Amino acid sequence: MMMRAALVFLISLLLVACSGRNVGFDEPGLDAGMSETFDAALVDAGVIAPPGSSPSSCGSERPVDCTEFGDSDGTCVDSSHCSCSLDDNYKCEGASDENGAECAPGVVCVVRRGDVVPSMVGNSSTSCGDPEGQGLIPIDCTRYGDLNAGCVFGNHCMCRLDQGFECANSDVQAGTSEVQECSPGVYCVPVDQ
């Protein structure tokens, strides 16, 4: 009888260890067998997608929404980065138009507003933030509608206050009554956001 009780106890401990649970059996609200951990077997069976592998949440370290700016056919490649619909006039934000469909990790698909030649990556309003000299990820200062936004020193966006746009999150480096210069990586957004 003692051996049987010990065996049942050992099997119970094994079940808890294999289920991914980190709660005791006697805790209230026990969920009758649902694991709190990611179940790779379900992914292999095609039941659920692993975190960071869908177009709306792409990337394991810093997930982004590849489709956030209208590219409904944008995809997530290898749970790592977005691939944009070039034929539908989308491209990787801040990248050269010659870059192709696949973006760097953390970069989303945006509407292609104008050509960005390789020599201008990081130094134009639609590709602002010098990746080579300053180690920045280029952003599209015009992303939220400020089509007259500028890029200052290949470093940061300059928003048109006089046209209803300001630096997001009030992250301002300098400004006048007509313009605001943002910190690197900060977008120009409508004043009422």
C-alpha positions, -999 to +999 in steps of 0.1 A: +000+000+000+029+024+009+046+015-024+014+023-044+010+057-026+046+066-034+041+056-070+010+077-074+028+106-058+058+102-081+035+100-112+017+132-100+050+150-097+060+139-132+028+151-147+032+185-131+068+187-143+059+177-179+028+200-181+048+232-177+028+241-146+043+262-119+014+260-095+006+233-069-023+209-071-041+225-041-040+261-054-075+276-060-085+282-096-065+253-110-073+252-147-079+215-152-049+208-174-041+239-194-004+246-197+009+281-192+038+274-215+039+274-253+032+239-266+054+232-296+033+201-305+003+223-313+025+244-335+038+214-354+002+202-359-007+236-374-032+244-346-016+277-334+012+300-347+042+306-326+045+340-310+060+366-333+052+347-365+021+363-378+019+394-400+002+413-372+029+403-347+062+396-365+095+391-346+105+374-314+124+402-298+105+433-308+073+422-326+059+447-352+027+447-372+037+443-409+002+452-420-003+483-397-001+508-426-023+490-451-002+462-466-029+435-461-007+411-481+024+418-460+039+386-444+062+376-416+093+356-426+109+331-402+093+348-372+120+375-378+110+402-403+083+415-426+081+410-463+061+437-481+039+437-512+060+455-538+034+450-565+008+467-543+030+498-539+044+490-504+080+489-493+101+485-461+100+517-441+131+538-446+147+514-471+159+520-506+134+511-532+160+488-546+162+469-513+135+444-522+105+431-504+122+418-472+128+442-444+152+443-415+139+431-382+117+457-365+109+475-397+073+476-411+057+479-446+046+514-456+031+530-487+058+538-513+056+576-516+087+583-537+119+567-547+146+565-521+179+558-539+206+539-520+227+570-514+198+588-497+189+560-472+188+578-438+189+613-453+155+620-467+120+627-453+109+592-461+141+576-449+155+595-419+182+582-397+216+573-410+222+535-405+259+536-416+273+567-399+250+569-369+237+534-364+201+545-366+171+526-381+157+549-409+121+560-404+095+576-426+089+611-411+059+614-434+043+581-422+014+598-403+006+624-430+031+652-426+041+652-463+063+683-458+083+669-429+120+670-432+151+651-421+178+670-402+214+659-405+204+623-414+195+621-377+159+632-369+126+644-382+115+680-384+077+683-382+055+712-395+037+727-366+022+753-388+006+725-408-008+706-378+020+681-371+042+677-340+068+652-326+051+621-312+051+619-274+062+655-272+098+643-277+111+676-290+148+686-293+142+721-307+114+742-322+098+774-334+062+784-339+065+768-374+085+736-369+096+711-342+127+689-344+123+655-328+146+631-312+160+604-334+134+577-342+104+599-333+077+604-359+057+635-369+020+630-359-011+651-362-013+676-333-047+662-321-032+626-315 
